[in-house]
Amino acid sequence: MPKRLLEYTAMQHCEFKKPVYPVVINFTRRTQRESYSFECLDLTVIAFNYRQINLADLPRRSY
């Protein structure tokens, strides 16, 4: 999921030239990493972070 979200974020940013705030909304309590990074020869090539919201953890009135 983090790589796919990175790709979607990059495509939207390139097309519209606007900042993109990446968020994943889960309907269950399933958690995922909230970052993705890629390093090559001690150089960080990509460092990508996003927010994750689990609807199952929120009070029902808040959504």
PDB file of N, CA, C, O and CB in Angstrom:
ATOM      1  N   MET A   1       0.799  -1.201   0.000  1.00  0.00           N
ATOM      2  CA  MET A   1       0.000   0.000   0.000  1.00  0.00           C
ATOM      3  C   MET A   1       0.845   1.271   0.000  1.00  0.00           C
ATOM      4  O   MET A   1       0.521   2.195  -0.746  1.00  0.00           O
ATOM      5  CB  MET A   1      -0.911  -0.005   1.184  1.00  0.00           C
ATOM      6  N   PRO A   2       1.911   1.371   0.795  1.00  0.00           N
ATOM      7  CA  PRO A   2       2.685   2.616   0.791  1.00  0.00           C
ATOM      8  C   PRO A   2       3.259   2.963  -0.586  1.00  0.00           C
ATOM      9  O   PRO A   2       3.279   4.133  -0.967  1.00  0.00           O
ATOM     10  CB  PRO A   2       3.812   2.517   1.794  1.00  0.00           C
ATOM     11  N   LYS A   3       3.719   1.970  -1.324  1.00  0.00           N
ATOM     12  CA  LYS A   3       4.273   2.264  -2.664  1.00  0.00           C
ATOM     13  C   LYS A   3       3.193   2.744  -3.615  1.00  0.00           C
ATOM     14  O   LYS A   3       3.420   3.654  -4.413  1.00  0.00           O
ATOM     15  CB  LYS A   3       4.959   1.021  -3.251  1.00  0.00           C
ATOM     16  N   ARG A   4       2.015   2.133  -3.530  1.00  0.00           N
ATOM     17  CA  ARG A   4       0.907   2.542  -4.405  1.00  0.00           C
ATOM     18  C   ARG A   4       0.473   3.966  -4.074  1.00  0.00           C
ATOM     19  O   ARG A   4       0.224   4.765  -4.976  1.00  0.00           O
ATOM     20  CB  ARG A   4      -0.292   1.569  -4.264  1.00  0.00           C
ATOM     21  N   LEU A   5       0.383   4.284  -2.789  1.00  0.00           N
ATOM     22  CA  LEU A   5      -0.001   5.634  -2.382  1.00  0.00           C
ATOM     23  C   LEU A   5       1.047   6.656  -2.808  1.00  0.00           C
ATOM     24  O   LEU A   5       0.701   7.768  -3.208  1.00  0.00           O
ATOM     25  CB  LEU A   5      -0.209   5.695  -0.867  1.00  0.00           C
ATOM     26  N   LEU A   6       2.313   6.294  -2.727  1.00  0.00           N
ATOM     27  CA  LEU A   6       3.384   7.168  -3.214  1.00  0.00           C
ATOM     28  C   LEU A   6       3.204   7.453  -4.704  1.00  0.00           C
ATOM     29  O   LEU A   6       3.352   8.591  -5.149  1.00  0.00           O
ATOM     30  CB  LEU A   6       4.769   6.529  -2.954  1.00  0.00           C
ATOM     31  N   GLU A   7       2.886   6.420  -5.462  1.00  0.00           N
ATOM     32  CA  GLU A   7       2.680   6.598  -6.911  1.00  0.00           C
ATOM     33  C   GLU A   7       1.491   7.517  -7.192  1.00  0.00           C
ATOM     34  O   GLU A   7       1.593   8.417  -8.026  1.00  0.00           O
ATOM     35  CB  GLU A   7       2.459   5.231  -7.594  1.00  0.00           C
ATOM     36  N   TYR A   8       0.364   7.303  -6.507  1.00  0.00           N
ATOM     37  CA  TYR A   8      -0.817   8.156  -6.704  1.00  0.00           C
ATOM     38  C   TYR A   8      -0.510   9.603  -6.328  1.00  0.00           C
ATOM     39  O   TYR A   8      -0.904  10.531  -7.035  1.00  0.00           O
ATOM     40  CB  TYR A   8      -2.006   7.634  -5.871  1.00  0.00           C
ATOM     41  N   THR A   9       0.193   9.791  -5.214  1.00  0.00           N
ATOM     42  CA  THR A   9       0.533  11.133  -4.756  1.00  0.00           C
ATOM     43  C   THR A   9       1.419  11.841  -5.765  1.00  0.00           C
ATOM     44  O   THR A   9       1.193  13.010  -6.079  1.00  0.00           O
ATOM     45  CB  THR A   9       1.225  11.076  -3.398  1.00  0.00           C
ATOM     46  N   ALA A  10       2.418  11.148  -6.271  1.00  0.00           N
ATOM     47  CA  ALA A  10       3.331  11.735  -7.252  1.00  0.00           C
ATOM     48  C   ALA A  10       2.597  12.085  -8.547  1.00  0.00           C
ATOM     49  O   ALA A  10       2.841  13.142  -9.128  1.00  0.00           O
ATOM     50  CB  ALA A  10       4.488  10.771  -7.546  1.00  0.00           C
ATOM     51  N   MET A  11       1.696  11.200  -9.006  1.00  0.00           N
ATOM     52  CA  MET A  11       0.955  11.481 -10.243  1.00  0.00           C
ATOM     53  C   MET A  11       0.073  12.720 -10.094  1.00  0.00           C
ATOM     54  O   MET A  11       0.022  13.560 -10.992  1.00  0.00           O
ATOM     55  CB  MET A  11       0.093  10.271 -10.635  1.00  0.00           C
ATOM     56  N   GLN A  12      -0.628  12.833  -8.946  1.00  0.00           N
ATOM     57  CA  GLN A  12      -1.484  13.994  -8.728  1.00  0.00           C
ATOM     58  C   GLN A  12      -0.668  15.274  -8.620  1.00  0.00           C
ATOM     59  O   GLN A  12      -1.061  16.312  -9.153  1.00  0.00           O
ATOM     60  CB  GLN A  12      -2.323  13.804  -7.471  1.00  0.00           C
ATOM     61  N   HIS A  13       0.443  15.203  -7.947  1.00  0.00           N
ATOM     62  CA  HIS A  13       1.299  16.379  -7.804  1.00  0.00           C
ATOM     63  C   HIS A  13       1.864  16.827  -9.159  1.00  0.00           C
ATOM     64  O   HIS A  13       1.901  18.021  -9.460  1.00  0.00           O
ATOM     65  CB  HIS A  13       2.446  16.081  -6.825  1.00  0.00           C
ATOM     66  N   CYS A  14       2.297  15.872  -9.960  1.00  0.00           N
ATOM     67  CA  CYS A  14       2.848  16.212 -11.280  1.00  0.00           C
ATOM     68  C   CYS A  14       1.773  16.787 -12.203  1.00  0.00           C
ATOM     69  O   CYS A  14       2.040  17.724 -12.956  1.00  0.00           O
ATOM     70  CB  CYS A  14       3.482  14.972 -11.929  1.00  0.00           C
ATOM     71  N   GLU A  15       0.571  16.236 -12.149  1.00  0.00           N
ATOM     72  CA  GLU A  15      -0.487  16.688 -13.055  1.00  0.00           C
ATOM     73  C   GLU A  15      -1.033  18.062 -12.673  1.00  0.00           C
ATOM     74  O   GLU A  15      -1.231  18.909 -13.545  1.00  0.00           O
ATOM     75  CB  GLU A  15      -1.618  15.678 -13.073  1.00  0.00           C
ATOM     76  N   PHE A  16      -1.276  18.293 -11.391  1.00  0.00           N
ATOM     77  CA  PHE A  16      -1.952  19.515 -10.976  1.00  0.00           C
ATOM     78  C   PHE A  16      -1.030  20.562 -10.372  1.00  0.00           C
ATOM     79  O   PHE A  16      -1.455  21.691 -10.128  1.00  0.00           O
ATOM     80  CB  PHE A  16      -3.012  19.181  -9.998  1.00  0.00           C
ATOM     81  N   LYS A  17       0.241  20.200 -10.124  1.00  0.00           N
ATOM     82  CA  LYS A  17       1.230  21.143  -9.567  1.00  0.00           C
ATOM     83  C   LYS A  17       0.771  21.749  -8.239  1.00  0.00           C
ATOM     84  O   LYS A  17       1.041  22.916  -7.955  1.00  0.00           O
ATOM     85  CB  LYS A  17       1.508  22.265 -10.571  1.00  0.00           C
ATOM     86  N   LYS A  18       0.088  20.961  -7.445  1.00  0.00           N
ATOM     87  CA  LYS A  18      -0.416  21.383  -6.139  1.00  0.00           C
ATOM     88  C   LYS A  18       0.104  20.421  -5.068  1.00  0.00           C
ATOM     89  O   LYS A  18       0.437  19.276  -5.373  1.00  0.00           O
ATOM     90  CB  LYS A  18      -1.978  21.432  -6.130  1.00  0.00           C
ATOM     91  N   PRO A  19       0.175  20.876  -3.830  1.00  0.00           N
ATOM     92  CA  PRO A  19       0.557  19.965  -2.754  1.00  0.00           C
ATOM     93  C   PRO A  19      -0.509  18.890  -2.558  1.00  0.00           C
ATOM     94  O   PRO A  19      -1.699  19.152  -2.734  1.00  0.00           O
ATOM     95  CB  PRO A  19       0.781  20.742  -1.442  1.00  0.00           C
ATOM     96  N   VAL A  20      -0.094  17.710  -2.203  1.00  0.00           N
ATOM     97  CA  VAL A  20      -1.005  16.591  -1.972  1.00  0.00           C
ATOM     98  C   VAL A  20      -0.773  16.087  -0.548  1.00  0.00           C
ATOM     99  O   VAL A  20       0.366  15.835  -0.155  1.00  0.00           O
ATOM    100  CB  VAL A  20      -0.787  15.441  -3.028  1.00  0.00           C
ATOM    101  N   TYR A  21      -1.844  15.943   0.217  1.00  0.00           N
ATOM    102  CA  TYR A  21      -1.752  15.421   1.575  1.00  0.00           C
ATOM    103  C   TYR A  21      -2.244  13.970   1.545  1.00  0.00           C
ATOM    104  O   TYR A  21      -3.450  13.731   1.488  1.00  0.00           O
ATOM    105  CB  TYR A  21      -2.590  16.297   2.589  1.00  0.00           C
ATOM    106  N   PRO A  22      -1.329  13.007   1.582  1.00  0.00           N
ATOM    107  CA  PRO A  22      -1.730  11.604   1.439  1.00  0.00           C
ATOM    108  C   PRO A  22      -2.335  11.035   2.721  1.00  0.00           C
ATOM    109  O   PRO A  22      -1.738  11.113   3.795  1.00  0.00           O
ATOM    110  CB  PRO A  22      -0.536  10.764   1.026  1.00  0.00           C
ATOM    111  N   VAL A  23      -3.541  10.458   2.585  1.00  0.00           N
ATOM    112  CA  VAL A  23      -4.256   9.869   3.707  1.00  0.00           C
ATOM    113  C   VAL A  23      -4.868   8.546   3.262  1.00  0.00           C
ATOM    114  O   VAL A  23      -5.404   8.435   2.159  1.00  0.00           O
ATOM    115  CB  VAL A  23      -5.350  10.836   4.242  1.00  0.00           C
ATOM    116  N   VAL A  24      -4.781   7.548   4.130  1.00  0.00           N
ATOM    117  CA  VAL A  24      -5.450   6.264   3.915  1.00  0.00           C
ATOM    118  C   VAL A  24      -6.537   6.152   4.968  1.00  0.00           C
ATOM    119  O   VAL A  24      -6.269   6.321   6.157  1.00  0.00           O
ATOM    120  CB  VAL A  24      -4.441   5.048   3.994  1.00  0.00           C
ATOM    121  N   ILE A  25      -7.768   5.867   4.541  1.00  0.00           N
ATOM    122  CA  ILE A  25      -8.873   5.675   5.477  1.00  0.00           C
ATOM    123  C   ILE A  25      -9.237   4.196   5.469  1.00  0.00           C
ATOM    124  O   ILE A  25      -9.662   3.654   4.449  1.00  0.00           O
ATOM    125  CB  ILE A  25     -10.112   6.569   5.101  1.00  0.00           C
ATOM    126  N   ASN A  26      -9.066   3.559   6.607  1.00  0.00           N
ATOM    127  CA  ASN A  26      -9.402   2.142   6.764  1.00  0.00           C
ATOM    128  C   ASN A  26     -10.760   2.016   7.428  1.00  0.00           C
ATOM    129  O   ASN A  26     -11.103   2.798   8.314  1.00  0.00           O
ATOM    130  CB  ASN A  26      -8.323   1.398   7.591  1.00  0.00           C
ATOM    131  N   PHE A  27     -11.525   1.034   6.998  1.00  0.00           N
ATOM    132  CA  PHE A  27     -12.818   0.768   7.614  1.00  0.00           C
ATOM    133  C   PHE A  27     -12.689  -0.194   8.781  1.00  0.00           C
ATOM    134  O   PHE A  27     -13.633  -0.366   9.553  1.00  0.00           O
ATOM    135  CB  PHE A  27     -13.787   0.211   6.588  1.00  0.00           C
ATOM    136  N   THR A  28     -11.536  -0.817   8.916  1.00  0.00           N
ATOM    137  CA  THR A  28     -11.286  -1.770  10.001  1.00  0.00           C
ATOM    138  C   THR A  28     -10.129  -1.262  10.843  1.00  0.00           C
ATOM    139  O   THR A  28      -9.627  -0.161  10.617  1.00  0.00           O
ATOM    140  CB  THR A  28     -10.980  -3.194   9.446  1.00  0.00           C
ATOM    141  N   ARG A  29      -9.711  -2.051  11.800  1.00  0.00           N
ATOM    142  CA  ARG A  29      -8.586  -1.667  12.655  1.00  0.00           C
ATOM    143  C   ARG A  29      -7.246  -2.110  12.081  1.00  0.00           C
ATOM    144  O   ARG A  29      -6.227  -2.015  12.765  1.00  0.00           O
ATOM    145  CB  ARG A  29      -8.763  -2.254  14.041  1.00  0.00           C
ATOM    146  N   ARG A  30      -7.225  -2.576  10.880  1.00  0.00           N
ATOM    147  CA  ARG A  30      -5.984  -3.061  10.278  1.00  0.00           C
ATOM    148  C   ARG A  30      -4.985  -1.910  10.153  1.00  0.00           C
ATOM    149  O   ARG A  30      -5.299  -0.870   9.574  1.00  0.00           O
ATOM    150  CB  ARG A  30      -6.257  -3.698   8.889  1.00  0.00           C
ATOM    151  N   THR A  31      -3.816  -2.097  10.684  1.00  0.00           N
ATOM    152  CA  THR A  31      -2.804  -1.048  10.614  1.00  0.00           C
ATOM    153  C   THR A  31      -1.765  -1.391   9.567  1.00  0.00           C
ATOM    154  O   THR A  31      -1.515  -2.561   9.275  1.00  0.00           O
ATOM    155  CB  THR A  31      -2.138  -0.843  11.977  1.00  0.00           C
ATOM    156  N   GLN A  32      -1.174  -0.374   9.016  1.00  0.00           N
ATOM    157  CA  GLN A  32      -0.134  -0.520   8.007  1.00  0.00           C
ATOM    158  C   GLN A  32       0.991   0.441   8.348  1.00  0.00           C
ATOM    159  O   GLN A  32       0.832   1.346   9.167  1.00  0.00           O
ATOM    160  CB  GLN A  32      -0.687  -0.256   6.571  1.00  0.00           C
ATOM    161  N   ARG A  33       2.109   0.230   7.715  1.00  0.00           N
ATOM    162  CA  ARG A  33       3.198   1.194   7.881  1.00  0.00           C
ATOM    163  C   ARG A  33       2.723   2.543   7.377  1.00  0.00           C
ATOM    164  O   ARG A  33       1.953   2.617   6.420  1.00  0.00           O
ATOM    165  CB  ARG A  33       4.488   0.737   7.126  1.00  0.00           C
ATOM    166  N   GLU A  34       3.174   3.596   8.009  1.00  0.00           N
ATOM    167  CA  GLU A  34       2.791   4.943   7.572  1.00  0.00           C
ATOM    168  C   GLU A  34       3.945   5.641   6.877  1.00  0.00           C
ATOM    169  O   GLU A  34       4.004   6.870   6.831  1.00  0.00           O
ATOM    170  CB  GLU A  34       2.318   5.779   8.761  1.00  0.00           C
ATOM    171  N   SER A  35       4.858   4.855   6.339  1.00  0.00           N
ATOM    172  CA  SER A  35       5.982   5.448   5.619  1.00  0.00           C
ATOM    173  C   SER A  35       6.563   4.435   4.640  1.00  0.00           C
ATOM    174  O   SER A  35       6.316   3.233   4.737  1.00  0.00           O
ATOM    175  CB  SER A  35       7.071   5.935   6.603  1.00  0.00           C
ATOM    176  N   TYR A  36       7.322   4.945   3.719  1.00  0.00           N
ATOM    177  CA  TYR A  36       8.045   4.122   2.754  1.00  0.00           C
ATOM    178  C   TYR A  36       9.348   4.841   2.452  1.00  0.00           C
ATOM    179  O   TYR A  36       9.356   6.049   2.219  1.00  0.00           O
ATOM    180  CB  TYR A  36       7.201   3.870   1.442  1.00  0.00           C
ATOM    181  N   SER A  37      10.431   4.110   2.455  1.00  0.00           N
ATOM    182  CA  SER A  37      11.711   4.726   2.094  1.00  0.00           C
ATOM    183  C   SER A  37      12.523   3.769   1.255  1.00  0.00           C
ATOM    184  O   SER A  37      12.362   2.551   1.323  1.00  0.00           O
ATOM    185  CB  SER A  37      12.501   5.139   3.346  1.00  0.00           C
ATOM    186  N   PHE A  38      13.389   4.347   0.472  1.00  0.00           N
ATOM    187  CA  PHE A  38      14.259   3.573  -0.406  1.00  0.00           C
ATOM    188  C   PHE A  38      15.648   4.177  -0.341  1.00  0.00           C
ATOM    189  O   PHE A  38      15.826   5.379  -0.540  1.00  0.00           O
ATOM    190  CB  PHE A  38      13.722   3.550  -1.873  1.00  0.00           C
ATOM    191  N   GLU A  39      16.617   3.342  -0.062  1.00  0.00           N
ATOM    192  CA  GLU A  39      18.000   3.810   0.027  1.00  0.00           C
ATOM    193  C   GLU A  39      18.867   3.047  -0.958  1.00  0.00           C
ATOM    194  O   GLU A  39      18.616   1.881  -1.265  1.00  0.00           O
ATOM    195  CB  GLU A  39      18.546   3.649   1.460  1.00  0.00           C
ATOM    196  N   CYS A  40      19.878   3.722  -1.440  1.00  0.00           N
ATOM    197  CA  CYS A  40      20.826   3.117  -2.369  1.00  0.00           C
ATOM    198  C   CYS A  40      22.206   3.711  -2.092  1.00  0.00           C
ATOM    199  O   CYS A  40      22.394   4.925  -2.178  1.00  0.00           O
ATOM    200  CB  CYS A  40      20.395   3.351  -3.861  1.00  0.00           C
ATOM    201  N   LEU A  41      23.156   2.861  -1.763  1.00  0.00           N
ATOM    202  CA  LEU A  41      24.522   3.296  -1.493  1.00  0.00           C
ATOM    203  C   LEU A  41      24.560   4.431  -0.475  1.00  0.00           C
ATOM    204  O   LEU A  41      25.120   5.495  -0.737  1.00  0.00           O
ATOM    205  CB  LEU A  41      25.197   3.733  -2.784  1.00  0.00           C
ATOM    206  N   ASP A  42      23.966   4.194   0.676  1.00  0.00           N
ATOM    207  CA  ASP A  42      23.864   5.129   1.800  1.00  0.00           C
ATOM    208  C   ASP A  42      23.304   6.514   1.435  1.00  0.00           C
ATOM    209  O   ASP A  42      23.638   7.519   2.063  1.00  0.00           O
ATOM    210  CB  ASP A  42      25.215   5.299   2.413  1.00  0.00           C
ATOM    211  N   LEU A  43      22.453   6.540   0.414  1.00  0.00           N
ATOM    212  CA  LEU A  43      21.739   7.757   0.030  1.00  0.00           C
ATOM    213  C   LEU A  43      20.247   7.460   0.100  1.00  0.00           C
ATOM    214  O   LEU A  43      19.774   6.513  -0.529  1.00  0.00           O
ATOM    215  CB  LEU A  43      22.158   8.245  -1.408  1.00  0.00           C
ATOM    216  N   THR A  44      19.507   8.257   0.855  1.00  0.00           N
ATOM    217  CA  THR A  44      18.057   8.086   0.904  1.00  0.00           C
ATOM    218  C   THR A  44      17.475   8.690  -0.367  1.00  0.00           C
ATOM    219  O   THR A  44      17.480   9.907  -0.552  1.00  0.00           O
ATOM    220  CB  THR A  44      17.439   8.752   2.189  1.00  0.00           C
ATOM    221  N   VAL A  45      16.978   7.826  -1.231  1.00  0.00           N
ATOM    222  CA  VAL A  45      16.443   8.257  -2.518  1.00  0.00           C
ATOM    223  C   VAL A  45      15.014   8.748  -2.349  1.00  0.00           C
ATOM    224  O   VAL A  45      14.635   9.777  -2.908  1.00  0.00           O
ATOM    225  CB  VAL A  45      16.500   7.112  -3.546  1.00  0.00           C
ATOM    226  N   ILE A  46      14.217   8.008  -1.572  1.00  0.00           N
ATOM    227  CA  ILE A  46      12.824   8.366  -1.338  1.00  0.00           C
ATOM    228  C   ILE A  46      12.519   8.202   0.147  1.00  0.00           C
ATOM    229  O   ILE A  46      12.873   7.192   0.756  1.00  0.00           O
ATOM    230  CB  ILE A  46      11.866   7.495  -2.206  1.00  0.00           C
ATOM    231  N   ALA A  47      11.865   9.194   0.718  1.00  0.00           N
ATOM    232  CA  ALA A  47      11.326   9.106   2.077  1.00  0.00           C
ATOM    233  C   ALA A  47       9.910   9.653   2.008  1.00  0.00           C
ATOM    234  O   ALA A  47       9.720  10.861   1.863  1.00  0.00           O
ATOM    235  CB  ALA A  47      12.215   9.904   3.130  1.00  0.00           C
ATOM    236  N   PHE A  48       8.920   8.787   2.110  1.00  0.00           N
ATOM    237  CA  PHE A  48       7.515   9.146   1.911  1.00  0.00           C
ATOM    238  C   PHE A  48       6.719   8.781   3.162  1.00  0.00           C
ATOM    239  O   PHE A  48       6.819   7.656   3.654  1.00  0.00           O
ATOM    240  CB  PHE A  48       6.929   8.431   0.655  1.00  0.00           C
ATOM    241  N   ASN A  49       5.934   9.719   3.676  1.00  0.00           N
ATOM    242  CA  ASN A  49       5.079   9.495   4.844  1.00  0.00           C
ATOM    243  C   ASN A  49       3.647   9.855   4.511  1.00  0.00           C
ATOM    244  O   ASN A  49       3.396  10.711   3.663  1.00  0.00           O
ATOM    245  CB  ASN A  49       5.569  10.313   6.053  1.00  0.00           C
ATOM    246  N   TYR A  50       2.705   9.202   5.180  1.00  0.00           N
ATOM    247  CA  TYR A  50       1.294   9.503   4.990  1.00  0.00           C
ATOM    248  C   TYR A  50       0.550   9.263   6.285  1.00  0.00           C
ATOM    249  O   TYR A  50       1.086   8.656   7.213  1.00  0.00           O
ATOM    250  CB  TYR A  50       0.693   8.655   3.854  1.00  0.00           C
ATOM    251  N   ARG A  51      -0.685   9.739   6.353  1.00  0.00           N
ATOM    252  CA  ARG A  51      -1.529   9.554   7.527  1.00  0.00           C
ATOM    253  C   ARG A  51      -2.469   8.378   7.308  1.00  0.00           C
ATOM    254  O   ARG A  51      -2.898   8.101   6.188  1.00  0.00           O
ATOM    255  CB  ARG A  51      -2.329  10.836   7.836  1.00  0.00           C
ATOM    256  N   GLN A  52      -2.776   7.698   8.399  1.00  0.00           N
ATOM    257  CA  GLN A  52      -3.714   6.582   8.359  1.00  0.00           C
ATOM    258  C   GLN A  52      -4.807   6.835   9.385  1.00  0.00           C
ATOM    259  O   GLN A  52      -4.523   7.124  10.547  1.00  0.00           O
ATOM    260  CB  GLN A  52      -2.996   5.226   8.631  1.00  0.00           C
ATOM    261  N   ILE A  53      -6.049   6.725   8.954  1.00  0.00           N
ATOM    262  CA  ILE A  53      -7.196   6.905   9.836  1.00  0.00           C
ATOM    263  C   ILE A  53      -7.995   5.608   9.833  1.00  0.00           C
ATOM    264  O   ILE A  53      -8.433   5.146   8.780  1.00  0.00           O
ATOM    265  CB  ILE A  53      -8.083   8.121   9.388  1.00  0.00           C
ATOM    266  N   ASN A  54      -8.182   5.027  11.004  1.00  0.00           N
ATOM    267  CA  ASN A  54      -8.990   3.820  11.144  1.00  0.00           C
ATOM    268  C   ASN A  54     -10.367   4.217  11.649  1.00  0.00           C
ATOM    269  O   ASN A  54     -10.510   4.634  12.798  1.00  0.00           O
ATOM    270  CB  ASN A  54      -8.317   2.796  12.106  1.00  0.00           C
ATOM    271  N   LEU A  55     -11.373   4.092  10.809  1.00  0.00           N
ATOM    272  CA  LEU A  55     -12.723   4.493  11.203  1.00  0.00           C
ATOM    273  C   LEU A  55     -13.245   3.670  12.373  1.00  0.00           C
ATOM    274  O   LEU A  55     -14.044   4.163  13.169  1.00  0.00           O
ATOM    275  CB  LEU A  55     -13.670   4.365  10.025  1.00  0.00           C
ATOM    276  N   ALA A  56     -12.808   2.435  12.484  1.00  0.00           N
ATOM    277  CA  ALA A  56     -13.264   1.577  13.585  1.00  0.00           C
ATOM    278  C   ALA A  56     -12.795   2.106  14.933  1.00  0.00           C
ATOM    279  O   ALA A  56     -13.393   1.779  15.958  1.00  0.00           O
ATOM    280  CB  ALA A  56     -12.764   0.144  13.387  1.00  0.00           C
ATOM    281  N   ASP A  57     -11.742   2.913  14.958  1.00  0.00           N
ATOM    282  CA  ASP A  57     -11.222   3.454  16.206  1.00  0.00           C
ATOM    283  C   ASP A  57     -11.855   4.791  16.597  1.00  0.00           C
ATOM    284  O   ASP A  57     -11.645   5.261  17.715  1.00  0.00           O
ATOM    285  CB  ASP A  57      -9.736   3.618  16.099  1.00  0.00           C
ATOM    286  N   LEU A  58     -12.615   5.402  15.712  1.00  0.00           N
ATOM    287  CA  LEU A  58     -13.227   6.701  15.988  1.00  0.00           C
ATOM    288  C   LEU A  58     -14.632   6.535  16.576  1.00  0.00           C
ATOM    289  O   LEU A  58     -15.322   5.563  16.268  1.00  0.00           O
ATOM    290  CB  LEU A  58     -13.288   7.545  14.703  1.00  0.00           C
ATOM    291  N   PRO A  59     -15.051   7.472  17.414  1.00  0.00           N
ATOM    292  CA  PRO A  59     -16.446   7.442  17.866  1.00  0.00           C
ATOM    293  C   PRO A  59     -17.362   7.645  16.661  1.00  0.00           C
ATOM    294  O   PRO A  59     -17.025   8.404  15.753  1.00  0.00           O
ATOM    295  CB  PRO A  59     -16.710   8.536  18.955  1.00  0.00           C
ATOM    296  N   ARG A  60     -18.474   7.001  16.641  1.00  0.00           N
ATOM    297  CA  ARG A  60     -19.360   7.035  15.467  1.00  0.00           C
ATOM    298  C   ARG A  60     -19.813   8.445  15.099  1.00  0.00           C
ATOM    299  O   ARG A  60     -20.016   8.726  13.918  1.00  0.00           O
ATOM    300  CB  ARG A  60     -20.574   6.173  15.717  1.00  0.00           C
ATOM    301  N   ARG A  61     -19.971   9.311  16.043  1.00  0.00           N
ATOM    302  CA  ARG A  61     -20.442  10.658  15.737  1.00  0.00           C
ATOM    303  C   ARG A  61     -19.397  11.486  15.007  1.00  0.00           C
ATOM    304  O   ARG A  61     -19.753  12.452  14.331  1.00  0.00           O
ATOM    305  CB  ARG A  61     -20.849  11.362  17.004  1.00  0.00           C
ATOM    306  N   SER A  62     -18.127  11.143  15.121  1.00  0.00           N
ATOM    307  CA  SER A  62     -17.095  11.987  14.525  1.00  0.00           C
ATOM    308  C   SER A  62     -17.000  11.841  13.010  1.00  0.00           C
ATOM    309  O   SER A  62     -16.384  12.678  12.351  1.00  0.00           O
ATOM    310  CB  SER A  62     -15.763  11.667  15.141  1.00  0.00           C
ATOM    311  N   TYR A  63     -17.598  10.795  12.447  1.00  0.00           N
ATOM    312  CA  TYR A  63     -17.592  10.688  10.980  1.00  0.00           C
ATOM    313  C   TYR A  63     -18.984  10.610  10.473  1.00  0.00           C
ATOM    314  O   TYR A  63     -19.196  10.516   9.264  1.00  0.00           O
ATOM    315  CB  TYR A  63     -16.800   9.478  10.507  1.00  0.00           C
TER     316      TYR A  63
END
